[in-house]
Amino acid sequence: MAHVAAQDSYPPPAPLQTDEFRIARPQIVGPPSPEPPFPILLVGPVQKGFGRGGKQLGCPTANLPDESITPISTVAKTGVYYGYAQIIPPKDRDTQLRPEDIKVLPMVMSLGWNPFYKNKQLTAEIHILHDFQSDFYGLELRAVVLGYIRPELDYTSREALIDDINTDKRVALNSLDRSGYQAFARDAHFDLQ
Ligand SMILES: Cc1cc2nc3c(=O)[nH]c(=O)nc-3n(C[C@H](O)[C@H](O)[C@H](O)COP(=O)(O)O)c2cc1C
């Protein structure tokens, strides 16, 4: 796991998704509790990506700045990961965030070059599994990454990518639904008051 770091792998040849891969996908991944290099702690202000995640994929993502992703890009390969995340509201001004929006919530994260969109830069994009009613650009995002789901793939259609992302969300929820993972929702990395 720790032998190939995402930041060392450019230009990465991403395999094309196949029907065999899609059909054989496990619905739960990882050991009963996180094993090294997990947990990996990330923190940083939410940045705007290209905005395609929400509009084209029905899956809005929060991007973290380069310096915030080194804790994972230096120790883990590209791919899709799961864990928990929390948006921290600023102390000095009001936002439209509701109490349910600032809880520790399940997340999926894509670390890579988005081969389907041929990005030129490595990004870490976090999708929080929650129905937000407002955006939170600029606010602090904290995340605890707990496990790996699958490699980053290229796709021949947007529908196939959407289908895999939907599977990723189910796999993340199933995988977090174990006591060895649930404990990390109460990790001191989060704001738990
Ligand atoms: C759970 C998840 C899995 C993803 N898997 C892939 C993938 O396998 N291949 C890929 O090219 N992009 C993948 N993406 C990245 C999307 O292509 C990306 O979120 C999209 O380009 C939107 O980015 P933007 O909002 O910056 O435009 C994934 C994103 C998420 C949230």
PDBQT file of the ligand as one rigid body, heavy atoms in Angstrom, charges set to zero:
ROOT
HETATM    1  C1  LIG A 201     -15.966   8.790  -5.059  1.00  0.00    +0.000 C 
HETATM    2  C2  LIG A 201     -15.326   9.358  -6.295  1.00  0.00    +0.000 A 
HETATM    3  C3  LIG A 201     -14.709   8.521  -7.198  1.00  0.00    +0.000 A 
HETATM    4  C4  LIG A 201     -14.118   9.022  -8.365  1.00  0.00    +0.000 A 
HETATM    5  N1  LIG A 201     -13.515   8.170  -9.229  1.00  0.00    +0.000 NA
HETATM    6  C5  LIG A 201     -12.966   8.650 -10.369  1.00  0.00    +0.000 A 
HETATM    7  C6  LIG A 201     -12.339   7.773 -11.310  1.00  0.00    +0.000 A 
HETATM    8  O1  LIG A 201     -12.224   6.557 -11.099  1.00  0.00    +0.000 OA
HETATM    9  N2  LIG A 201     -11.848   8.311 -12.460  1.00  0.00    +0.000 N 
HETATM   10  C7  LIG A 201     -11.935   9.655 -12.733  1.00  0.00    +0.000 A 
HETATM   11  O2  LIG A 201     -11.494  10.077 -13.797  1.00  0.00    +0.000 OA
HETATM   12  N3  LIG A 201     -12.484  10.514 -11.840  1.00  0.00    +0.000 NA
HETATM   13  C8  LIG A 201     -13.002  10.033 -10.685  1.00  0.00    +0.000 A 
HETATM   14  N4  LIG A 201     -13.560  10.879  -9.774  1.00  0.00    +0.000 N 
HETATM   15  C9  LIG A 201     -13.340  12.318  -9.939  1.00  0.00    +0.000 C 
HETATM   16  C10 LIG A 201     -14.372  12.998 -10.746  1.00  0.00    +0.000 C 
HETATM   17  O3  LIG A 201     -14.003  12.878 -12.096  1.00  0.00    +0.000 OA
HETATM   18  C11 LIG A 201     -14.307  14.437 -10.289  1.00  0.00    +0.000 C 
HETATM   19  O4  LIG A 201     -14.930  14.543  -9.036  1.00  0.00    +0.000 OA
HETATM   20  C12 LIG A 201     -14.859  15.321 -11.333  1.00  0.00    +0.000 C 
HETATM   21  O5  LIG A 201     -13.850  15.532 -12.279  1.00  0.00    +0.000 OA
HETATM   22  C13 LIG A 201     -15.349  16.657 -10.803  1.00  0.00    +0.000 C 
HETATM   23  O6  LIG A 201     -14.290  17.480 -10.483  1.00  0.00    +0.000 OA
HETATM   24  P1  LIG A 201     -14.516  19.037 -10.512  1.00  0.00    +0.000 P 
HETATM   25  O7  LIG A 201     -15.705  19.311  -9.608  1.00  0.00    +0.000 OA
HETATM   26  O8  LIG A 201     -13.227  19.617 -10.026  1.00  0.00    +0.000 OA
HETATM   27  O9  LIG A 201     -14.846  19.409 -11.924  1.00  0.00    +0.000 OA
HETATM   28  C14 LIG A 201     -14.161  10.410  -8.615  1.00  0.00    +0.000 A 
HETATM   29  C15 LIG A 201     -14.785  11.268  -7.695  1.00  0.00    +0.000 A 
HETATM   30  C16 LIG A 201     -15.357  10.749  -6.544  1.00  0.00    +0.000 A 
HETATM   31  C17 LIG A 201     -16.022  11.680  -5.591  1.00  0.00    +0.000 C 
ENDROOT
TORSDOF 0
